Amino acid sequence: MFTSITSAWTKRAPPCKRSLELAPGNPNIYGAMAALEVAADNLPAALDWERQASQVDRQDHELAAAIAREMYHLRLPEEGDYWLARVQALAREAYDFLLSVRPEINQYDQIAPGIEGLIMQWASIGLMTGFETFENRQAAWNRFTSQLDALGFPWRQDPADRNHTWNFLMNGEVEQAIDHYLKYELTEPLAGNLNRHRKPLYALYAPVYEDPRVAAKLIEDAERYAQVREEVREMLAGEEWSGR
């Protein structure tokens, strides 16, 4: 464990430290600690929690993408290039693995059989973010969604559907993606999406997360998450839960 960085939140939140002792192999705990450090305005500690998370789960390209983005923001291009190379290698590796399991999923002019095939096909296009050109990824996405529309897949009918944000990003419509995320996804109750402040799908959603309005709201989410977590822990200590 990295020890030269003093973690304000580790000192102030012993239960979180206890979680690390109980489940040191769970990368989500490290990600949660990183989010708490961001809320405490302690970027070095946040980055180190993200690094530790990436060591625990070396196959997660989203973690490497988050670190790469932050290094570029800090104008540390050599470090950014290192983490970006990891993103690209992981994304390609994951894409190739999906193809090895279901070779037909890259035929985007037709939907792969079964719900598993559809999900893997969808995921494979997302993975292209790490290694493919925007034009090729966009073409694959539009071919795929054309097939979804032909089958009557209802994702376009609900304006609040989260897939609209994804669709805007896939087509390079960043402002529309940000507007949709702010209007619909960030107005959902935190209880319905506890993972939101951890910035899932960072490799694709980075332009959305970089918007100052989104960033401020996600910091609020991280603070509220920490509060809710403690409230639940207190509830679990109550007599009503003791006999579960």
C-alpha positions as CSV (number, residue, x, y, z in Angstrom):
1,M,0.0,0.0,0.0
2,F,1.3,3.4,-0.9
3,T,2.1,5.3,2.3
4,S,3.8,8.6,1.4
5,I,0.5,10.3,0.7
6,T,-1.6,11.4,3.7
7,S,-5.2,10.5,3.0
8,A,-7.6,12.9,4.8
9,W,-10.6,10.7,4.1
10,T,-8.9,7.5,5.4
11,K,-8.3,9.3,8.7
12,R,-11.8,10.7,8.8
13,A,-13.6,7.5,7.7
14,P,-12.2,4.4,9.5
15,P,-15.1,2.3,8.1
16,C,-13.7,2.8,4.6
17,K,-10.3,1.8,5.8
18,R,-11.8,-1.3,7.3
19,S,-13.5,-2.1,4.0
20,L,-10.0,-2.2,2.4
21,E,-8.8,-4.6,5.1
22,L,-11.8,-6.9,4.6
23,A,-11.8,-6.8,0.8
24,P,-8.4,-5.7,-0.5
25,G,-9.1,-7.3,-3.9
26,N,-12.2,-5.2,-4.6
27,P,-11.3,-2.4,-7.0
28,N,-14.6,-0.6,-6.3
29,I,-13.4,0.3,-2.8
30,Y,-10.3,1.9,-4.2
31,G,-12.4,3.8,-6.7
32,A,-14.7,5.0,-3.9
33,M,-11.7,6.2,-1.9
34,A,-10.5,8.1,-5.0
35,A,-13.9,9.8,-5.4
36,L,-13.8,10.8,-1.7
37,E,-10.3,12.3,-2.1
38,V,-11.5,14.3,-5.1
39,A,-14.3,15.7,-2.9
40,A,-11.7,16.5,-0.3
41,D,-9.6,18.3,-3.0
42,N,-6.7,16.0,-2.5
43,L,-5.8,15.1,-6.1
44,P,-2.5,13.3,-5.4
45,A,-4.2,10.9,-3.0
46,A,-7.1,10.4,-5.5
47,L,-4.7,9.5,-8.3
48,D,-2.9,7.0,-6.1
49,W,-6.2,5.3,-5.1
50,E,-6.9,5.1,-8.9
51,R,-3.5,3.6,-9.5
52,Q,-4.0,1.0,-6.8
53,A,-7.4,0.2,-8.3
54,S,-5.8,-0.4,-11.6
55,Q,-3.3,-2.7,-10.0
56,V,-6.1,-4.7,-8.4
57,D,-8.0,-5.0,-11.7
58,R,-5.4,-4.7,-14.4
59,Q,-8.1,-5.6,-17.0
60,D,-10.2,-2.5,-16.4
61,H,-9.5,-0.1,-19.2
62,E,-11.8,2.6,-17.7
63,L,-9.4,3.0,-14.7
64,A,-6.4,3.5,-16.9
65,A,-8.4,5.9,-19.1
66,A,-9.3,8.0,-16.0
67,I,-5.6,8.3,-15.0
68,A,-4.5,9.1,-18.5
69,R,-7.1,11.9,-18.8
70,E,-6.0,13.4,-15.5
71,M,-2.3,13.2,-16.4
72,Y,-3.0,15.1,-19.7
73,H,-4.9,17.7,-17.8
74,L,-1.9,18.2,-15.5
75,R,0.3,18.6,-18.6
76,L,2.2,15.5,-17.8
77,P,2.2,14.0,-21.3
78,E,4.7,11.2,-20.8
79,E,2.6,9.8,-17.9
80,G,-0.5,10.3,-20.0
81,D,0.9,8.4,-22.9
82,Y,1.8,5.5,-20.6
83,W,-1.7,5.2,-19.3
84,L,-3.3,5.8,-22.7
85,A,-1.2,2.9,-24.1
86,R,-2.6,0.7,-21.4
87,V,-6.1,1.7,-22.4
88,Q,-5.5,0.9,-26.0
89,A,-4.0,-2.5,-25.3
90,L,-6.8,-3.4,-22.9
91,A,-9.5,-2.3,-25.2
92,R,-8.1,-4.2,-28.1
93,E,-7.5,-7.3,-25.9
94,A,-11.1,-7.2,-24.7
95,Y,-12.5,-6.7,-28.2
96,D,-10.5,-9.6,-29.6
97,F,-11.7,-11.8,-26.7
98,L,-15.3,-11.0,-27.5
99,L,-14.7,-11.9,-31.2
100,S,-13.0,-15.2,-30.1
101,V,-16.2,-16.1,-28.2
102,R,-18.7,-14.8,-30.8
103,P,-17.0,-14.2,-34.2
104,E,-20.2,-12.9,-35.7
105,I,-20.6,-9.9,-33.4
106,N,-18.5,-7.5,-35.7
107,Q,-21.1,-8.0,-38.5
108,Y,-22.9,-4.8,-37.6
109,D,-25.4,-5.0,-40.5
110,Q,-27.2,-7.8,-38.6
111,I,-27.9,-8.3,-34.9
112,A,-26.1,-11.3,-33.4
113,P,-28.4,-14.0,-32.1
114,G,-29.6,-14.0,-28.5
115,I,-29.6,-11.3,-25.9
116,E,-25.9,-12.2,-25.1
117,G,-25.0,-11.6,-28.7
118,L,-26.7,-8.2,-28.8
119,I,-25.0,-7.1,-25.5
120,M,-21.6,-8.3,-26.7
121,Q,-22.1,-6.5,-30.1
122,W,-23.0,-3.3,-28.3
123,A,-20.0,-3.6,-26.0
124,S,-17.6,-4.3,-28.8
125,I,-18.4,-1.0,-30.4
126,G,-17.8,0.8,-27.1
127,L,-14.4,-0.9,-26.9
128,M,-13.5,0.6,-30.3
129,T,-13.1,3.9,-28.4
130,G,-9.7,2.6,-27.2
131,F,-8.1,1.8,-30.6
132,E,-10.3,2.5,-33.6
133,T,-10.8,5.8,-35.5
134,F,-13.9,7.9,-34.7
135,E,-15.1,7.4,-38.3
136,N,-14.9,3.6,-38.2
137,R,-16.5,3.5,-34.7
138,Q,-19.3,5.8,-35.8
139,A,-20.0,3.8,-38.9
140,A,-20.2,0.5,-36.9
141,W,-22.5,2.2,-34.4
142,N,-24.9,3.6,-37.0
143,R,-25.1,0.3,-38.8
144,F,-25.8,-1.5,-35.5
145,T,-28.5,1.0,-34.4
146,S,-30.1,0.8,-37.8
147,Q,-30.7,-2.9,-37.2
148,L,-32.0,-2.2,-33.7
149,D,-34.5,0.3,-35.2
150,A,-35.6,-2.2,-37.9
151,L,-36.3,-4.7,-35.2
152,G,-38.4,-2.2,-33.2
153,F,-36.0,-1.9,-30.3
154,P,-37.6,0.9,-28.3
155,W,-34.6,2.9,-27.1
156,R,-35.4,6.0,-29.2
157,Q,-39.0,6.3,-27.9
158,D,-38.1,7.4,-24.4
159,P,-36.3,10.7,-24.3
160,A,-34.9,9.9,-20.8
161,D,-33.3,6.7,-22.0
162,R,-29.6,6.7,-21.0
163,N,-28.7,5.3,-24.4
164,H,-29.3,8.7,-26.0
165,T,-26.2,10.0,-24.2
166,W,-24.2,7.1,-25.6
167,N,-25.7,7.7,-29.1
168,F,-24.8,11.4,-29.1
169,L,-21.2,10.6,-28.1
170,M,-20.9,7.9,-30.7
171,N,-21.9,10.4,-33.3
172,G,-19.6,13.2,-32.0
173,E,-22.5,15.3,-30.7
174,V,-20.8,16.2,-27.4
175,E,-23.0,19.2,-26.4
176,Q,-26.2,17.2,-27.0
177,A,-24.6,14.4,-24.9
178,I,-23.8,16.8,-22.1
179,D,-27.3,18.3,-22.2
180,H,-29.0,14.9,-22.1
181,Y,-26.8,13.7,-19.2
182,L,-27.5,16.9,-17.2
183,K,-31.3,16.8,-17.9
184,Y,-32.0,13.2,-17.4
185,E,-29.2,11.1,-15.8
186,L,-28.0,13.6,-13.2
187,T,-31.6,14.3,-12.1
188,E,-32.2,10.7,-11.2
189,P,-32.1,9.9,-7.5
190,L,-28.7,8.8,-6.3
191,A,-30.3,5.7,-4.7
192,G,-31.1,4.5,-8.2
193,N,-27.5,4.7,-9.4
194,L,-25.0,4.5,-6.6
195,N,-22.1,4.1,-9.0
196,R,-22.7,7.3,-10.9
197,H,-20.0,9.4,-9.0
198,R,-17.4,6.8,-10.0
199,K,-17.7,7.9,-13.6
200,P,-18.3,4.5,-15.3
201,L,-17.5,4.2,-19.0
202,Y,-14.9,6.9,-18.6
203,A,-13.2,6.1,-21.9
204,L,-16.3,7.0,-23.8
205,Y,-17.9,9.5,-21.5
206,A,-14.8,11.6,-20.8
207,P,-16.2,14.6,-22.7
208,V,-19.3,14.6,-20.6
209,Y,-17.5,14.2,-17.3
210,E,-15.2,17.1,-18.2
211,D,-18.1,19.6,-18.3
212,P,-17.8,21.8,-15.2
213,R,-21.6,21.4,-14.4
214,V,-21.3,17.6,-14.6
215,A,-18.1,17.5,-12.6
216,A,-19.6,19.7,-9.8
217,K,-22.7,17.4,-9.6
218,L,-20.6,14.3,-9.4
219,I,-18.6,15.7,-6.6
220,E,-21.9,16.3,-4.7
221,D,-22.9,12.7,-5.6
222,A,-19.6,11.4,-4.0
223,E,-20.3,13.4,-0.8
224,R,-23.9,12.2,-0.7
225,Y,-22.7,8.6,-1.4
226,A,-20.4,8.7,1.6
227,Q,-23.2,10.1,3.8
228,V,-25.6,7.4,2.7
229,R,-23.1,4.7,3.2
230,E,-22.7,5.7,6.8
231,E,-26.4,6.0,7.3
232,V,-26.8,2.4,6.1
233,R,-24.0,1.2,8.3
234,E,-25.7,2.8,11.3
235,M,-29.0,1.2,10.3
236,L,-27.4,-2.2,10.1
237,A,-26.1,-1.8,13.6
238,G,-29.7,-1.4,14.9
239,E,-31.6,-4.1,16.7
240,E,-34.0,-4.6,13.8
241,W,-31.1,-5.9,11.6
242,S,-29.3,-7.9,14.3
243,G,-31.3,-11.0,13.8
244,R,-31.0,-11.2,10.0
